[in-house]
Amino acid sequence: MDKNFKHIAIAGNIGAGKTTLAELLAKHYGWVPHYEQVENNPYIDDFYSDMERWSFHMQIYYLNSRFQQIINIRSGNDSVVQDRTIYEDAHIFAPNLFDMGLMNRRDYENYLSLYETINRLISPPDLLIYLKGSVPALVTQIQKRGRSFEDSLRLDYLKKLNQRYDEWAEHYNEGHMIVVNIDDMDFAENHDNFMKIVAMIENERTKN
């Protein structure tokens, strides 16, 4: 049967095109876009210049921001497309920082405890769109947008994130998910590619 999605979330590594796809889907469907707070993030410049010092602050900021977004989405009447999910923070970014020695165990365990409390209070998105891409494709996109704070991104950091993304997506079982390979599908420049994503969404809407 056909169903309406109220909460659509887009997941993907840095540079995958989440914001661009959110904009295109919002325009196509009339959904309300909720973007990740990047330009107004008070920690982002500090984080990219000294990850070890600012990693905990950065992750707590995003956890709170994402939690507030979910509350607003579920309490409102609009269908919303969300740029990045709360799951990525907890299952990808925070453990990656810990494993790389950029977040100490005390802060990491404190963060996970808070996330687990929050996770018991929220519902998963009705549809998750995972933008999967190779590291070269991500680097190309990052260079195109030219954000100064991303100039210091290390390739090993992107690679480790990518590995975690693929593992997380493979085991995701919270609900509907579609996977878009950005290496093969330039939805930003090719309208036909974008419409293929729309067709994938429509296919999910008809599933029981």
C-alpha positions as CSV (number, residue, x, y, z in Angstrom):
1,M,0.0,0.0,0.0
2,D,1.1,3.6,-0.5
3,K,2.3,5.4,2.5
4,N,3.5,8.9,3.3
5,F,6.9,9.4,4.8
6,K,6.9,12.1,7.5
7,H,10.6,11.8,8.5
8,I,13.1,11.2,5.6
9,A,16.8,11.2,6.6
10,I,19.9,11.4,4.4
11,A,23.1,9.7,5.7
12,G,26.5,9.8,4.2
13,N,30.1,10.7,4.7
14,I,31.6,14.2,4.5
15,G,31.2,15.4,0.9
16,A,28.6,12.8,-0.1
17,G,26.0,15.4,-1.2
18,K,23.5,15.2,1.6
19,T,22.6,18.9,1.6
20,T,22.3,19.0,-2.2
21,L,20.0,15.9,-2.2
22,A,17.9,17.4,0.7
23,E,17.4,20.6,-1.3
24,L,16.4,18.7,-4.5
25,L,14.0,16.4,-2.6
26,A,12.5,19.3,-0.7
27,K,11.8,21.1,-3.9
28,H,10.4,18.0,-5.7
29,Y,8.1,16.8,-3.0
30,G,7.4,20.0,-1.0
31,W,9.1,18.5,2.0
32,V,10.7,20.8,4.7
33,P,14.5,20.5,4.8
34,H,16.3,20.4,8.1
35,Y,20.0,21.0,7.5
36,E,23.0,20.1,9.6
37,Q,24.3,23.1,11.5
38,V,27.7,23.6,9.8
39,E,28.4,27.3,9.2
40,N,26.9,28.3,12.6
41,N,28.5,25.5,14.5
42,P,30.6,27.2,17.3
43,Y,33.0,24.3,17.5
44,I,33.7,23.3,13.9
45,D,36.8,25.5,13.2
46,D,38.4,24.5,16.5
47,F,37.6,20.8,15.9
48,Y,39.3,20.7,12.5
49,S,42.3,22.5,13.8
50,D,42.7,20.3,17.0
51,M,40.4,17.2,16.9
52,E,41.7,15.7,20.1
53,R,40.9,18.7,22.2
54,W,37.5,19.5,20.7
55,S,36.1,16.1,19.7
56,F,33.8,15.7,22.7
57,H,32.4,19.2,22.5
58,M,31.7,18.7,18.8
59,Q,29.9,15.4,19.3
60,I,27.8,16.7,22.1
61,Y,26.8,19.7,20.1
62,Y,25.7,17.5,17.2
63,L,23.9,15.0,19.5
64,N,21.9,17.8,21.0
65,S,21.2,19.5,17.6
66,R,20.0,16.2,16.1
67,F,17.8,15.4,19.1
68,Q,16.1,18.7,18.9
69,Q,15.5,18.2,15.2
70,I,13.9,14.8,15.8
71,I,11.6,16.3,18.5
72,N,10.5,19.1,16.1
73,I,9.9,16.7,13.2
74,R,7.8,14.2,15.2
75,S,5.8,17.0,16.9
76,G,5.1,18.9,13.7
77,N,2.7,18.2,10.8
78,D,5.1,18.6,7.9
79,S,7.1,15.9,6.1
80,V,10.7,16.7,6.7
81,V,13.9,15.6,5.0
82,Q,16.8,15.7,7.4
83,D,20.5,16.2,6.4
84,R,22.4,13.6,8.5
85,T,21.1,11.4,11.3
86,I,21.7,11.0,15.0
87,Y,22.8,7.4,14.3
88,E,25.8,8.5,12.3
89,D,27.1,10.5,15.3
90,A,26.9,7.6,17.7
91,H,27.8,4.7,15.4
92,I,30.4,6.3,13.1
93,F,31.9,9.6,14.2
94,A,32.2,9.2,17.9
95,P,33.7,5.6,17.8
96,N,36.0,6.6,15.0
97,L,37.4,9.5,17.1
98,F,37.8,7.2,20.0
99,D,39.6,4.5,18.0
100,M,41.9,7.1,16.4
101,G,42.9,8.4,19.9
102,L,41.1,11.7,19.3
103,M,38.6,11.2,22.1
104,N,39.5,9.7,25.5
105,R,37.7,6.8,27.0
106,R,36.0,8.9,29.8
107,D,34.5,11.3,27.3
108,Y,33.5,8.5,24.9
109,E,31.7,6.5,27.5
110,N,30.0,9.6,28.8
111,Y,28.9,10.4,25.2
112,L,27.6,6.9,24.6
113,S,25.6,6.9,27.8
114,L,23.9,10.1,26.9
115,Y,23.2,8.8,23.3
116,E,21.7,5.6,24.7
117,T,19.3,7.6,26.9
118,I,18.3,9.7,24.0
119,N,17.9,6.8,21.7
120,R,15.2,5.3,24.0
121,L,13.1,8.4,23.5
122,I,13.2,8.7,19.7
123,S,11.7,6.9,16.7
124,P,13.8,6.1,13.6
125,P,13.2,7.9,10.3
126,D,10.4,6.5,8.1
127,L,13.0,6.3,5.3
128,L,16.8,6.5,5.4
129,I,18.7,7.4,2.2
130,Y,22.4,6.3,2.4
131,L,24.7,8.2,0.0
132,K,27.6,5.7,-0.5
133,G,30.8,6.9,-2.2
134,S,34.5,6.1,-2.6
135,V,37.1,8.3,-1.0
136,P,38.2,9.9,-4.3
137,A,34.6,10.9,-5.1
138,L,34.2,12.4,-1.6
139,V,37.4,14.4,-2.0
140,T,36.3,15.7,-5.3
141,Q,33.1,17.0,-3.8
142,I,34.8,18.4,-0.7
143,Q,37.2,20.4,-3.0
144,K,34.4,21.7,-5.1
145,R,32.5,23.3,-2.2
146,G,35.7,24.9,-0.8
147,R,35.0,25.1,2.9
148,S,38.1,26.4,4.6
149,F,37.7,24.3,7.7
150,E,37.8,21.1,5.6
151,D,41.2,21.9,4.1
152,S,42.9,20.0,6.9
153,L,40.8,16.8,6.5
154,R,43.1,13.8,6.4
155,L,42.5,11.0,3.9
156,D,42.9,8.4,6.5
157,Y,40.2,10.1,8.5
158,L,37.8,10.0,5.5
159,K,38.7,6.3,4.8
160,K,38.1,5.2,8.3
161,L,34.7,7.0,8.3
162,N,33.8,5.3,5.0
163,Q,34.5,1.9,6.4
164,R,32.3,2.5,9.3
165,Y,29.5,3.9,7.1
166,D,29.5,0.8,5.0
167,E,29.4,-1.5,8.0
168,W,26.7,0.5,9.7
169,A,24.5,0.6,6.5
170,E,25.0,-3.2,6.0
171,H,23.5,-3.9,9.4
172,Y,20.9,-1.1,9.6
173,N,17.6,-2.6,10.5
174,E,15.6,0.3,12.0
175,G,13.3,0.6,8.9
176,H,13.2,1.4,5.2
177,M,16.6,2.3,3.6
178,I,17.8,2.9,0.0
179,V,21.4,3.1,-1.0
180,V,22.6,5.6,-3.7
181,N,26.1,5.2,-5.0
182,I,27.4,8.7,-5.8
183,D,30.3,7.4,-7.9
184,D,27.7,6.2,-10.4
185,M,24.9,8.7,-9.9
186,D,25.5,12.5,-10.2
187,F,22.1,13.6,-9.0
188,A,23.3,17.2,-8.6
189,E,24.0,17.7,-12.3
190,N,22.0,15.0,-14.0
191,H,18.2,15.3,-13.7
192,D,17.7,11.7,-14.9
193,N,19.9,10.5,-12.1
194,F,17.9,12.5,-9.6
195,M,14.7,11.0,-10.9
196,K,16.1,7.5,-10.4
197,I,16.3,8.3,-6.7
198,V,12.7,9.5,-6.8
199,A,11.7,6.2,-8.3
200,M,13.6,4.4,-5.5
201,I,11.7,6.4,-2.9
202,E,8.4,5.7,-4.6
203,N,9.2,2.0,-4.7
204,E,9.7,2.1,-0.9
205,R,6.4,3.9,-0.4
206,T,4.5,1.0,-1.9
207,K,6.1,-1.6,0.3
208,N,4.2,-3.1,3.2
